[in-house]
């Protein structure tokens, strides 16, 4: 299984990616071994994810989410936490 996800960084910004293991990826981000963007914005918190059947689907969903406005991303997160 693959996942598209968003994390909230300590500075309030949002970062999106895809992975096969959410907990391992979150640990990598928080240890400073994740994406370059998140290294200077620790800690990060997982705020949204979506299961995808294939790597290609997860990459596509990541691309779609990354191109949303901040307000749209926040709405996606709010809907996820209902």
Secondary structure, 3 states (H helix, E strand, C coil): CEEEEEEECCCCCEEEEEECCHHHHHHHHHCCCCCHHHHCCCCCEEEEEEEECCHHHHHHHHHHHHCCCHHHHHHHHHHHCC
